[in-house]
Amino acid sequence: MRIVLLGAPGSGKGTQAKQLSTHYRIPQISTGDILRAAVDADNELGKRVSASLKAGQLVSDGIVIDAVTDSLRAPDSRRGFILDGFPRNIPQAQELDTRLSWMDRPVQLALNFCIEPERLLKRVTGRITCSDCGAIYNRYFIPTEKRGVCDQCGSADLTRRSDDQAKTFSKRLDAYFVESEPLIDYFRAQQKLRTVQVEEDTTQVFEVICSVIDAEIRPFDKKVSAGDITTRSASLTSRVISGGAVERAKAKKKPATAKAKLKAVTKKKIAKKPVVAKAKAKTVIKKKIAKKPVAVKARGKTTKTAVQKKQTARAGGRTKPR
């Protein structure tokens, strides 16, 4: 199961990616998390990232794609992955396709998170995160029960990200429209794009996303093996045996009764139809044969009588004196 999440910043990709990762037991691969982890680990990749940041430059596409590739080759990504926030532009998407084709593991589905700009602005500017447990709230849509206190851990250390300010966010949104929105057409051309409305409650959105994934990907991943058939057969056998003599008797009687009924009906149809047809045919033929000669004879007799009468009349006329 190999999925890419697309959408504007603040559309809920991170929240849904975490839930999907838990539900389908595949890792969430976020470029931000990867780069931060590399910097903290101070490995080769982290040093390259730190050097770019210190120089006041954005992390290059080459560094990002290398970091993502390392994560895709990790053992926990064998069952699949969810790419959150990557690719960000067409060159990254093309390079991703190239490297995944080397692994024979192409992207299967791209989910585009669609949301109205006004609601998106409230989502971002109202977002609050707990520094201790990482729980996310929103002062407009999902406020904490007690103001300033996390509902999950009780911490009062609730902060807002610096890039969630209105001015900063507008710049991020402009960058998304220029660089990332063309990815919608890119994946649509590959017939992998599906758009999901994410303005509803997060739970409802999650259910919709799962239904899309199950319809598009999971039916093709389920293959029936010999082991599955053996397991199903054993399960069926155990159910019949556990049912006792009554279940076995029912199982034996049903096919025999059905066959007996079918044979009885078939015999009745075969026996009745020809007899009736023959009887009707014989009766009709007999009537025709019996009636026609009688009618001919009767007509013959009538003709003879008329002729005899004419002859008698003539003879009578001859006997009369002239």
C-alpha positions in Angstrom: 0.0 0.0 0.0 1.9 3.0 -1.3 0.1 6.4 -0.9 0.9 10.0 -1.4 -1.0 12.8 0.5 -1.5 16.1 -1.4 -3.0 19.3 -0.1 -2.4 22.8 1.1 -0.6 23.4 4.4 -3.1 23.0 7.2 -5.5 20.7 5.3 -5.0 17.9 7.8 -2.5 15.7 6.0 -0.4 15.1 9.1 -3.3 14.3 11.3 -4.8 11.8 8.8 -1.4 10.3 8.0 -0.9 9.4 11.7 -4.3 7.7 11.9 -3.8 5.9 8.6 -0.4 4.7 9.7 -1.8 3.1 12.8 -4.9 1.7 11.0 -3.0 0.0 8.1 0.3 -0.6 10.0 2.5 1.2 7.5 4.9 4.0 8.3 4.2 7.7 7.8 7.1 9.3 6.0 7.2 13.0 6.6 10.1 15.0 5.1 10.1 17.4 8.0 10.4 14.6 10.6 13.1 12.9 8.6 15.2 16.0 8.3 14.8 17.0 11.9 15.7 13.4 13.0 18.8 13.5 10.8 19.9 16.8 12.3 19.4 15.5 15.8 21.3 12.3 14.9 24.1 14.4 13.5 24.7 11.9 10.7 25.9 12.6 7.2 22.5 13.6 6.0 22.0 15.8 9.1 25.2 17.6 8.4 24.2 18.4 4.9 20.8 19.7 6.1 22.5 21.8 8.8 24.9 23.3 6.3 22.0 24.3 4.1 20.1 25.9 6.9 23.1 27.7 8.3 23.7 29.2 4.8 20.2 30.5 4.8 19.2 28.2 2.0 16.3 25.8 1.5 17.1 22.1 1.7 17.7 21.0 -1.9 15.6 18.5 -3.8 18.6 16.2 -3.9 19.0 16.1 -0.2 15.3 15.6 0.4 14.9 12.8 -2.1 18.0 11.0 -0.7 16.4 11.2 2.8 13.1 9.9 1.5 14.7 7.0 -0.4 16.6 5.9 2.7 13.2 5.7 4.5 11.5 3.8 1.7 14.3 1.2 1.8 13.9 0.6 5.5 12.5 -2.8 6.6 9.3 -1.2 8.1 8.4 0.2 4.7 8.2 -3.2 2.9 4.4 -3.4 3.5 3.9 0.1 2.2 4.2 3.7 3.2 2.3 7.0 3.4 4.2 10.0 2.1 3.1 13.2 3.9 4.4 16.5 2.5 6.4 14.9 -0.3 6.7 15.3 -3.2 6.4 19.1 -3.2 6.9 19.8 -6.9 7.0 18.1 -10.3 10.8 17.4 -10.3 10.6 15.7 -6.9 7.6 13.6 -8.1 9.5 12.6 -11.3 12.5 11.6 -9.3 10.3 9.7 -6.8 8.7 7.7 -9.6 12.2 6.9 -11.0 13.5 5.6 -7.7 10.4 3.7 -6.9 10.5 2.0 -10.3 14.0 0.8 -9.5 12.5 -0.8 -6.4 9.5 -2.1 -8.4 7.2 -0.3 -5.9 5.3 2.5 -7.7 2.9 4.8 -6.0 -0.6 3.3 -6.1 -2.8 6.2 -4.9 -2.5 10.0 -4.5 -5.1 11.5 -2.2 -5.8 15.3 -2.7 -7.2 17.0 0.4 -9.6 19.7 -0.8 -10.8 22.5 1.6 -12.2 26.0 1.3 -9.5 28.8 1.8 -11.5 30.6 4.6 -11.8 27.4 6.6 -8.2 26.6 5.9 -7.0 29.9 7.3 -8.9 29.3 10.6 -7.5 25.8 10.8 -3.9 27.1 10.5 -4.1 30.3 12.6 -6.1 28.6 15.3 -3.9 25.5 15.7 -2.4 24.8 19.1 0.0 22.0 19.9 0.9 20.5 23.3 4.7 20.6 23.7 4.7 17.5 26.1 2.5 14.9 24.3 2.1 16.4 20.8 -1.7 16.6 20.9 -3.1 19.1 18.4 -6.1 21.4 19.1 -7.8 24.3 17.4 -9.3 27.3 19.2 -12.0 27.6 16.5 -13.0 24.0 15.9 -11.4 21.7 18.6 -10.7 23.8 21.7 -9.4 22.2 24.9 -12.0 21.6 27.7 -10.1 23.8 30.0 -8.5 26.8 28.4 -4.7 26.6 28.2 -4.6 23.0 29.5 -4.1 19.8 27.4 -7.0 17.4 27.7 -4.7 14.3 27.3 -1.7 15.0 29.6 -2.8 18.0 31.6 0.1 20.1 30.5 -0.2 23.9 30.3 2.6 24.2 27.8 0.4 24.8 24.7 2.2 26.5 21.8 1.6 27.8 18.3 4.0 27.2 15.5 5.8 30.3 14.1 4.7 29.5 10.6 1.0 29.4 11.7 0.8 33.2 11.8 -1.5 34.8 9.2 1.3 36.6 7.3 3.6 33.6 7.3 0.8 31.2 6.2 -0.2 33.4 3.3 3.4 33.1 1.9 3.3 29.3 2.4 -0.1 29.1 0.7 1.3 31.1 -2.3 4.3 28.8 -2.5 1.9 25.8 -2.5 -0.2 27.1 -5.4 2.9 27.8 -7.5 4.9 24.6 -6.7 2.7 21.9 -5.3 -0.7 22.4 -7.0 0.6 21.2 -10.4 1.1 17.8 -8.7 -2.7 17.3 -8.9 -2.6 17.3 -12.7 0.6 15.1 -12.6 -1.1 12.3 -10.7 -4.4 12.8 -12.5 -2.6 12.1 -15.7 -1.4 8.8 -14.2 -5.0 8.0 -13.2 -3.9 7.7 -9.5 -5.6 10.9 -8.2 -8.6 10.8 -5.8 -10.0 14.0 -4.2 -11.4 14.0 -0.7 -13.3 16.9 0.9 -11.8 17.5 4.3 -14.0 20.2 5.7 -16.0 17.7 7.9 -15.0 16.3 11.3 -11.7 14.5 11.3 -13.3 11.2 12.2 -15.7 11.4 9.2 -12.9 12.4 6.9 -10.8 9.4 8.2 -13.7 7.0 7.4 -14.1 8.5 3.9 -10.3 8.1 3.2 -10.3 4.5 4.4 -13.3 3.7 2.1 -11.4 5.2 -0.8 -8.2 3.2 0.0 -10.1 0.0 0.5 -11.9 0.4 -2.8 -8.8 1.4 -4.8 -6.0 -0.6 -3.4 -6.9 -3.4 -0.9 -9.0 -5.6 -3.3 -5.9 -5.9 -5.5 -3.6 -6.8 -2.6 -5.8 -9.7 -1.3 -4.8 -12.9 -3.0 -6.1 -16.3 -2.0 -3.3 -18.8 -1.4 -3.4 -22.5 -0.8 -2.9 -21.9 2.9 -6.0 -19.6 3.0 -8.1 -22.3 1.2 -6.8 -25.0 3.7 -7.6 -22.7 6.6 -11.1 -22.0 5.4 -11.8 -25.7 4.7 -10.6 -26.6 8.2 -12.8 -23.9 9.7 -15.8 -25.1 7.8 -15.1 -28.7 8.9 -14.8 -27.7 12.5 -18.1 -25.8 12.4 -19.8 -28.9 11.0 -18.2 -31.2 13.5 -18.9 -28.9 16.5 -22.6 -28.9 15.4 -23.0 -32.6 16.3 -25.3 -35.1 14.8 -28.1 -32.6 14.1 -25.9 -30.5 11.9 -24.5 -33.5 10.0 -28.1 -34.8 9.5 -29.2 -31.5 8.1 -26.2 -31.4 5.8 -27.0 -34.8 4.5 -30.8 -34.4 4.1 -30.8 -31.1 2.2 -29.1 -32.3 -0.9 -31.0 -35.6 -1.0 -34.4 -33.8 -0.6 -33.5 -31.3 -3.3 -32.5 -34.1 -5.7 -35.6 -36.1 -4.9 -37.9 -33.1 -5.5 -36.2 -32.4 -8.8 -36.5 -36.0 -10.0 -40.2 -36.2 -8.9 -41.1 -33.0 -10.8 -39.1 -34.1 -13.8 -40.8 -37.5 -13.9 -44.3 -35.9 -13.6 -43.6 -33.5 -16.4 -42.2 -36.3 -18.6 -45.1 -38.7 -17.8 -48.0 -36.3 -18.1 -47.2 -34.2 -21.1 -46.8 -36.9 -23.8 -49.9 -38.9 -22.6 -52.1 -35.9 -22.8 -50.7 -34.9 -26.2 -51.2 -38.4 -27.6 -54.7 -38.7 -26.3 -55.7 -35.4 -27.7 -54.1 -36.1 -31.1 -55.8 -39.6 -31.3 -59.2 -38.1 -30.4 -59.0 -35.4 -33.0 -57.8 -37.8 -35.8 -60.6 -40.3 -35.0 -63.2 -37.6 -35.1 -61.9 -36.3 -38.5 -61.7 -39.8 -40.0 -65.2 -40.7 -38.7 -67.0 -37.5 -39.7 -65.6 -37.0 -43.2 -66.7 -40.4 -44.8 -70.1 -40.1 -43.3 -70.5 -36.7 -44.8 -69.4 -37.9 -48.2 -71.7 -40.9 -48.1 -74.6 -38.8 -47.0 -74.0 -36.4 -49.8 -73.7 -39.4 -52.2 -77.1 -40.7 -51.0 -78.7 -37.3 -51.4 -77.4 -37.0 -55.0 -78.8 -40.5 -55.9 -82.2 -39.7 -54.5 -82.4 -36.5 -56.6 -81.5 -38.4 -59.7 -84.0 -41.1 -59.1 -86.7 -38.5 -58.6 -85.9 -36.9 -61.9 -86.0 -40.2 -63.6 -89.3 -41.1 -62.1 -90.8 -37.8 -63.1 -89.7 -38.3 -66.6 -91.0 -41.9 -66.7 -94.3 -40.7 -65.3 -94.5 -38.1 -68.0 -94.0 -40.8 -70.7 -96.8 -43.0 -69.3 -99.3 -40.2 -69.6 -101.5 -40.3 -72.8 -100.6 -37.8 -75.5 
